[in-house]
């Protein structure tokens, strides 16, 4: 871990909103992404050292621009010119200073996501000052690679996506379900038959079902040998219902991308309803809050599998978190077409035999290709 002996004095915050058009939308049971947005933030300290972070902004369609305005008007003024002992100290300060405004506006999600992205940038900056890869600053050891799985697979072209992902080095695959029952069954039957030795399949329903629908569904899952079933019900479904589903399911249940507090993760572990916990470092918590959750998950005998579907900076930050805590978890890696995945994280690491090689440079170890992303830039703001 960094000794945090040098305080942080921040002098500049830049926000960048990017949108990359795609020909094939990303479909879930609750909505469709017709382009690939990204909101990235660059923070610079008084010594000229910088760090990059990413803010979750996939939904709603206007989310990236809205969260960028929150950084500019609410959060950047609370960072600039102030001295903090550590990234965690800065993040805690932001949460305290905006607590009443959060209550007034009820914008819990956007506030959490902005704080998460800023926290990532602060950790990247801190690790760069230490001239160490982020995962080492966070307490990790000699982890050169982390296991990954191909995600974001649409049912319409799932077979082609798996073949393409396999050719790209993947051995594990997660497909979207939660649409029509017959379509979901056809998808899982087809993909299960495609798997080769050593490969595995997971399914994500994106909160699509009621308890009764989920109970009916899990009875049909045994032939598919899924490694997990993700978010079969709404995240606010009572834990008693989750317990009923977990007791009936032949497949381990996964969730956590939509939890928004340490208490929520601890409660899920206490009730024992989820075998796989999936905090999203860009959606809630940032590094400062996700790392303690991940360690608690592993201490409780469960799997920490970082959730992520966005641009390259958040992906690499998620990889560093997994490398820092260890365990047998897999990192989610979206395989839909998205130029902002690679262009925001150069040099972009390769996937070989199901493993992603961590960047070896200081901090996150990657930089956006500032020239190449100009074609996707729709908003840039700076405060100093």
C-alpha positions, 0 to 999 in steps of 0.5 A: 500500500502507498504510505500516503505520506505526501498529501494531495493538493489538486489544481486542475480537473478536466472532463471529457464526454465521448460518444462512439456510434455503433451499427449493432446496439447493445440490448438488455432486458430493460433498455438499448444502447444505440451508441457507446458513451464514455465520461472520463476525468483527468485530475492533476495535482500541484506537482503536475502529476495526473490521474485518469478516472471513468464515470459510469454513464450507460443509462439514461441516454443523456447520462454522460452529459448530465454527470459531466455537469455534476463534476463541473458544478458540484464536485470539482469546486470541492476538490480544487485547491484543497489538501487531502491526506489520501484518495480515500480522504478526498472521497470521504470529503466529497461524500460528506460535503454533498450529503445534504445536496444528495438528499435534496436532489435524490440523485443518488446514482449520478452522485455515486458514479461521479464520486467513483470516477473521481476516486479512480483518478485520485488513485491513479494519480497517487500510484503514478507519484509512487511510480508503482502499478496501481494494484501494488499500491493497493496491496497486491503482489506479483499478479501479471494477469487476471482471468476475464470473461467475454460479456455483453453478448446479445442473443441475436448474434450470440454464436458469432460473438462467442466464436469471435471472442474465442478467437480473441483469447476468451474461454468464458462467455456471458449472454444476455437473457430475460427476454421471451422464454422461448428465445432465452431457452433457444439461446442457452441451448445453442450456446451450451452446445457450442462450448469447447473443453475448458470453456464456461457459460454464464447468463445475465437477466438484468433484473427481468423477472419476478420471484414466480418467473425466476422460480419457474426459470431456474427449474429449467437451468440444470441442463445448461451447466451455467457457472452463474445466473446474474440478476434474475430479479430486481435488486430491491426484491426482499431478501426472503424472496432471494433466499427462496430463489437461491434454495431452488436454483441449481445454478449459483446466483450473482449480483451486486452491480446495482448495490450502492453501499457497503451495507448492501454487500454485507447484508447480501453476504449475511443472508447467503443469497449470492455466490458471486458478488459483482461491485462495479468500481465506476458505478459505485464506490470507486477503488476506496470503497470497492476494495474493502467490499472485495476483501470482505467478499473473499473472507466470506468464502464468496467470489469477487467478480468485478462488474464492468461494461464501459470504456477502457479506463474503467476496465483497467481500473477493475483489473487492478482491483481484482489483481489487488485482492486476488481470489478466483474471480473473473473480470467482466470484459465487454466484447461488443464493438466499442472503439472507446474501450481500446482508445481510452486505454493505450497500450491496450492489453491482450487476452491470451488463454482467458487471461488479461495481462495487466499494464506494467506502467505506473498507476493504471499503466494506460493513457487515452489516445488523445488524438484518436478520440477527438472524433468522438469528443462531444464535450470538454470542460476544464477547471483550474 
